[in-house]
Structures are given as C-alpha cells and as structure tokens.
Amino acid sequence: MNEKISIILPIFNVGPHLKGGIDSLINQTIGNENLEIIMVNDCSTDGSDKIIDEYAEKYDCCVAIHHETNSGGAHTPRNTGIEASTGDYIMFLDPDDRYVPDACEKLYNTLKEYDVDLAFARFRRIFEYGGYVQESYSPYKADLESAYPDETFKSANFLDIPDVVWDNVVERALYGKTLEVTYPRDKPIDIIHVDNIEQEPDLLKIQPSVWCKIYKRELIMDNNLRFKKYVTGDDMAFTLEALLHAKGIVYLNNYFSYDYYIRDLPDDKSITNNVNVRLLDELMEAYIYCRKQTEGFSTDVQNVSINPHLLHWMHTWKTSPFTKSENKLLLSKVKRLKKIHNGDIKTRMLMSSMTTALESKIFISKE
C-alpha cells in the first residue's frame, strides 16, 4: 500500500476509555504502518495527555499534539488534526469509541474500488449499562441476519417504544416518505453507489456522524471543509457539506465499521446525557447553517437534510426542563430557521408545530 490514512482523535478527559480507542486503530488489519494516528489533546486534566505521549513514543504511526488552551468542544481539535494530517485519506474517531478490526481496510478498499470521494458504513450503539446493542438507522432494507448470524440488534429507536410501532408509524412520521430515486426499497440492498447526493437524498436521513466514514483528502481540502465552532452540531454540518460536495458516494448497508459506546452508567456524565439550553441552541444554529448550504439543491435534499433532526430536537426539548427565558431564546432560533426552511406543506406544518409548542410553553410558564 503506497497511500496513507490519517485518523484524527479529539481528546479531552477521555479517562479509562482512551487506550481502547487508540488500540482499535493500532490493531487494524490494514496495518498501522499505513495509518497516521493524530491525537489532539485539548488540555485534558485526567492524564489523557500522558497516555497519548506514551503512544507517540512507542508507535511511529502515532502523533501527539497538545493545545495550550481548551477550545470547549471537539471542533478545534478536529480542525487541528486536519491541518496537521499528511495522509491521502482522512478518517475520524471519537476516542472513547472503537473501530472494528477491519474498518480501515474495508472502507479504504471500497473507496478505491468505486473511485469515489467518500465511503461510509453503519455503526452499532453499545449500551453498556442497558446491556444491549442497537443498529444504526438506515432507510434501506438490510440482511443483517446473514451478515452477522451470531449477533442480535435492536432497531434504531430513540423513543423507546415497541419496534412494530416504530417501524410502521413513528419512523414514517420522523423521516418522511421514501425517496426512491436510484435504488428500490422492496428488497435488501448491500451497497448503495451514487455519483452525487441528488441521486439518493435518503442518504441524508442517516445519522450525520463524521466517524464510520473515509474521505479523500482532496474532498476536504479543495472545498475547505472544517468543523464549525458548535459544541454540538459541528459533525452534522461537516458531514452534510462533505455529502453535498462529494463526487461519488458509497454506503455499505450490511456492514458495521464502528462501535459507538453509549455511556449510560448512572455516574457517567457527558454532553449527550446532560441536556442544557446551550446544546439545543447550538444545534439549531447548526440546522440554520446546514439549511443555507443546501440552497441550489432540490427540495428533497433541503427537507431530508433538516426535517428528521428537527423532530429529534423537539423530542429532546420536550423531555428537558427549561425556564421561560431559555424557551424564548430557543423560540427565536426556531423562527430564524422557519424563515428560510418553509418549502413543502409538510415542512411548513413541522415548523409551525415547533413554534406553537414553544409559544405555548412560554405562555403557561410563570418565570
């Protein structure tokens, strides 16, 4: 192999999970001599800085970079990693997660075989406390029983309701109609290969994670793709822009490249299980940014890239207590998005229902 893959890890107080994440890269079947593992420490205080220095000293493929000031999010370490990278291809890993052993080899070979800018796969959510594994959402039928005969997966279902209700009612409401453009939806599909996102807007319904993907370096550099300064939503914006610009996309529908650990232990704190107004505020800012990037694309691309996320945002808002002033702030952001995201009737109804719900909560609030 004459090419190299740069894998970027943003690191801040990852604790006992860090070594497992790095080891999942060191032991890749593609061989770590073909990898450049860029570990960017964002002023950790738990010893993570010393751990990455140890890896950098032990392995030629590992590079440790230390920020002098904390950036408050994964966006800046990821951008630092992009600037420092020298690989022909770029990938990302959140260091408390894991790549499966052949992930780099599988994604690299797929990208090379189809000669595309971007290739990606599905991922597993590992619920440590709950003791179960959930498959990531895909708008396409899969044959996971054949691909993983010894494993059992729960369907993607963040509302925790019976799967039959999710499959036949909620999923349709959340994700809209099936946009059957290039590939059929009446049988399992292994590989989706398109020249551009307009050929399969349904790809935008898949969770916009930056990991579980491999990007050609030129895709990122030629389009100046960088992470926006959001505490949350930065990965959504980056992924959307990559998909919009990509000349050739491949999606592996029956392959899990990544294990995403849900740290759901009662004493395990993270931004994903501690919802505050800043999280939803910046998510809405990310939606506004993303909607602006889809100008000039089809209505289907504009709607699919935003609408599923709005419903997830509303679910998070409804299950979190906010003050009257906080709800006023969130309402102002929703109204900003509403001005530019008002395409079809369903979208207008969705945006109106969001503003109505927030206005009602503000009206009945005493504070």
VENMO-V607431 format. One record per residue. N is the residue number from 0. RES is the residue in three letters. SS is DSSP state (h for helix, s for strand, l for the rest). OMEGA is omega as a letter, one per 40 degrees, with the letter a starting at -180 (999 if undefined). NEAR is the number of other C-alpha atoms within 12 Angstrom. Layout:
# VENMO-V607431
n: <N/N>
res: <RES/RES>
ss: <SS/SS>
omega: <OMEGA/OMEGA>
near: <NEAR/NEAR>
This chain:
# VENMO-V607431
n: <0/1/2/3/4/5/6/7/8/9/10/11/12/13/14/15/16/17/18/19/20/21/22/23/24/25/26/27/28/29/30/31/32/33/34/35/36/37/38/39/40/41/42/43/44/45/46/47/48/49/50/51/52/53/54/55/56/57/58/59/60/61/62/63/64/65/66/67/68/69/70/71/72/73/74/75/76/77/78/79/80/81/82/83/84/85/86/87/88/89/90/91/92/93/94/95/96/97/98/99/100/101/102/103/104/105/106/107/108/109/110/111/112/113/114/115/116/117/118/119/120/121/122/123/124/125/126/127/128/129/130/131/132/133/134/135/136/137/138/139/140/141/142/143/144/145/146/147/148/149/150/151/152/153/154/155/156/157/158/159/160/161/162/163/164/165/166/167/168/169/170/171/172/173/174/175/176/177/178/179/180/181/182/183/184/185/186/187/188/189/190/191/192/193/194/195/196/197/198/199/200/201/202/203/204/205/206/207/208/209/210/211/212/213/214/215/216/217/218/219/220/221/222/223/224/225/226/227/228/229/230/231/232/233/234/235/236/237/238/239/240/241/242/243/244/245/246/247/248/249/250/251/252/253/254/255/256/257/258/259/260/261/262/263/264/265/266/267/268/269/270/271/272/273/274/275/276/277/278/279/280/281/282/283/284/285/286/287/288/289/290/291/292/293/294/295/296/297/298/299/300/301/302/303/304/305/306/307/308/309/310/311/312/313/314/315/316/317/318/319/320/321/322/323/324/325/326/327/328/329/330/331/332/333/334/335/336/337/338/339/340/341/342/343/344/345/346/347/348/349/350/351/352/353/354/355/356/357/358/359/360/361/362/363/364/365/366>
res: <MET/ASN/GLU/LYS/ILE/SER/ILE/ILE/LEU/PRO/ILE/PHE/ASN/VAL/GLY/PRO/HIS/LEU/LYS/GLY/GLY/ILE/ASP/SER/LEU/ILE/ASN/GLN/THR/ILE/GLY/ASN/GLU/ASN/LEU/GLU/ILE/ILE/MET/VAL/ASN/ASP/CYS/SER/THR/ASP/GLY/SER/ASP/LYS/ILE/ILE/ASP/GLU/TYR/ALA/GLU/LYS/TYR/ASP/CYS/CYS/VAL/ALA/ILE/HIS/HIS/GLU/THR/ASN/SER/GLY/GLY/ALA/HIS/THR/PRO/ARG/ASN/THR/GLY/ILE/GLU/ALA/SER/THR/GLY/ASP/TYR/ILE/MET/PHE/LEU/ASP/PRO/ASP/ASP/ARG/TYR/VAL/PRO/ASP/ALA/CYS/GLU/LYS/LEU/TYR/ASN/THR/LEU/LYS/GLU/TYR/ASP/VAL/ASP/LEU/ALA/PHE/ALA/ARG/PHE/ARG/ARG/ILE/PHE/GLU/TYR/GLY/GLY/TYR/VAL/GLN/GLU/SER/TYR/SER/PRO/TYR/LYS/ALA/ASP/LEU/GLU/SER/ALA/TYR/PRO/ASP/GLU/THR/PHE/LYS/SER/ALA/ASN/PHE/LEU/ASP/ILE/PRO/ASP/VAL/VAL/TRP/ASP/ASN/VAL/VAL/GLU/ARG/ALA/LEU/TYR/GLY/LYS/THR/LEU/GLU/VAL/THR/TYR/PRO/ARG/ASP/LYS/PRO/ILE/ASP/ILE/ILE/HIS/VAL/ASP/ASN/ILE/GLU/GLN/GLU/PRO/ASP/LEU/LEU/LYS/ILE/GLN/PRO/SER/VAL/TRP/CYS/LYS/ILE/TYR/LYS/ARG/GLU/LEU/ILE/MET/ASP/ASN/ASN/LEU/ARG/PHE/LYS/LYS/TYR/VAL/THR/GLY/ASP/ASP/MET/ALA/PHE/THR/LEU/GLU/ALA/LEU/LEU/HIS/ALA/LYS/GLY/ILE/VAL/TYR/LEU/ASN/ASN/TYR/PHE/SER/TYR/ASP/TYR/TYR/ILE/ARG/ASP/LEU/PRO/ASP/ASP/LYS/SER/ILE/THR/ASN/ASN/VAL/ASN/VAL/ARG/LEU/LEU/ASP/GLU/LEU/MET/GLU/ALA/TYR/ILE/TYR/CYS/ARG/LYS/GLN/THR/GLU/GLY/PHE/SER/THR/ASP/VAL/GLN/ASN/VAL/SER/ILE/ASN/PRO/HIS/LEU/LEU/HIS/TRP/MET/HIS/THR/TRP/LYS/THR/SER/PRO/PHE/THR/LYS/SER/GLU/ASN/LYS/LEU/LEU/LEU/SER/LYS/VAL/LYS/ARG/LEU/LYS/LYS/ILE/HIS/ASN/GLY/ASP/ILE/LYS/THR/ARG/MET/LEU/MET/SER/SER/MET/THR/THR/ALA/LEU/GLU/SER/LYS/ILE/PHE/ILE/SER/LYS/GLU>
ss: <l/l/l/l/s/s/s/s/s/s/s/l/l/l/h/h/h/h/h/h/h/h/h/h/h/h/l/l/l/l/l/h/h/h/s/s/s/s/s/s/s/l/l/l/l/l/l/h/h/h/h/h/h/h/h/h/h/h/l/l/l/s/s/s/s/s/l/l/l/l/l/l/l/h/h/h/h/h/h/h/h/h/h/h/l/l/l/l/s/s/s/s/l/l/l/l/l/s/s/l/l/l/h/h/h/h/h/h/h/h/h/h/h/h/l/l/l/s/s/s/s/s/s/s/s/s/s/l/l/l/l/s/s/s/s/l/l/l/l/l/l/l/l/h/h/h/h/l/l/l/l/l/l/s/l/l/l/l/l/l/l/l/h/h/h/h/h/h/h/h/h/h/h/h/h/l/l/l/l/l/l/l/l/l/l/l/l/l/l/l/s/s/s/s/l/l/h/h/h/l/h/h/h/h/h/l/l/l/l/l/l/l/s/s/s/s/h/h/h/h/h/h/l/l/l/l/l/l/l/l/l/l/l/h/h/h/h/h/h/h/h/h/h/h/h/l/l/l/s/s/s/s/s/s/s/s/s/s/s/s/s/s/l/l/l/l/l/l/l/l/h/h/h/l/l/l/h/h/h/h/h/h/h/h/h/h/h/h/h/h/h/h/h/l/l/l/l/l/h/h/h/h/h/h/l/l/h/h/h/h/h/h/h/h/h/h/h/h/l/l/l/l/l/h/h/h/h/h/h/h/h/h/h/h/h/h/h/h/h/h/l/l/l/l/h/h/h/h/h/h/h/h/h/h/h/h/h/h/h/h/h/h/h/h/l/l/l>
omega: <a/a/a/i/i/i/a/i/i/a/i/i/a/i/a/a/a/a/i/i/a/i/i/i/i/a/i/a/i/a/a/i/i/a/i/a/a/a/a/a/a/i/i/i/a/a/i/i/a/a/a/i/i/i/a/i/a/a/i/a/a/i/i/i/a/i/i/i/a/a/i/i/a/a/a/i/i/i/i/i/i/a/a/a/i/a/i/a/a/i/i/i/i/a/i/i/a/i/i/a/a/a/a/a/a/a/i/a/i/a/a/a/a/i/a/i/a/i/i/a/i/i/i/i/a/i/a/a/a/i/i/a/a/i/i/a/i/i/a/i/a/i/a/i/i/a/a/a/a/a/i/a/i/i/i/a/a/i/i/i/a/a/a/i/i/a/a/a/a/a/i/i/a/a/i/a/i/a/a/a/a/a/i/a/a/i/i/i/a/a/i/a/a/i/a/a/i/i/i/i/a/i/i/i/a/a/a/i/i/i/a/i/i/a/i/a/a/i/a/a/a/i/i/i/i/a/i/a/i/i/i/a/i/i/i/a/a/a/i/a/i/i/i/a/a/i/a/a/i/i/i/a/a/a/i/a/a/i/a/a/i/a/a/i/a/a/a/a/i/a/a/i/i/a/i/a/i/i/a/i/a/i/i/i/i/i/i/i/a/a/i/a/a/i/a/i/a/i/i/i/a/a/a/a/a/a/i/a/i/a/i/i/a/i/i/i/a/a/a/i/i/i/i/a/i/i/i/i/a/i/a/i/i/i/i/i/a/a/a/a/a/a/a/a/a/i/i/i/i/a/i/i/i/a/i/a/i/i/i/i/i/a/a/a/a/a/999>
near: <15/10/21/29/40/38/48/46/47/47/48/39/30/35/23/18/27/33/30/25/38/45/27/32/45/33/27/29/21/25/23/28/23/29/38/37/46/45/48/48/41/35/27/28/17/19/22/32/31/27/36/40/23/19/27/23/14/14/23/19/32/33/32/36/35/29/24/13/15/21/26/22/31/38/36/33/40/43/35/27/37/38/24/23/34/26/31/29/38/45/44/47/44/40/41/31/37/38/40/33/25/25/39/45/30/30/44/40/25/30/32/24/18/22/22/33/41/48/49/46/43/42/38/36/33/28/21/19/16/16/17/19/25/29/35/35/36/38/39/32/23/28/20/28/16/14/17/16/11/9/16/18/26/27/28/29/26/23/21/15/17/17/19/16/16/22/23/15/17/24/29/20/21/33/37/30/23/27/27/19/20/22/24/19/21/12/12/22/23/26/27/38/32/28/25/28/38/32/27/35/38/39/44/42/38/35/36/35/33/40/40/42/45/48/45/38/30/24/30/33/23/14/19/18/31/31/34/31/26/29/31/34/38/35/36/40/41/39/41/40/34/42/49/38/31/34/28/32/41/39/42/38/31/30/34/40/38/39/34/32/31/28/25/22/16/13/10/19/16/23/21/18/18/20/25/25/29/23/28/37/32/29/37/40/35/38/43/32/32/38/38/26/28/32/21/13/21/21/24/34/35/35/39/42/45/49/42/34/33/37/29/26/34/29/21/25/30/19/15/19/19/27/21/21/20/26/34/25/25/35/34/22/30/37/27/24/34/29/19/26/36/24/25/19/13/22/32/21/17/32/34/23/21/32/29/19/23/31/24/16/25/24/16/13/17/10/13>
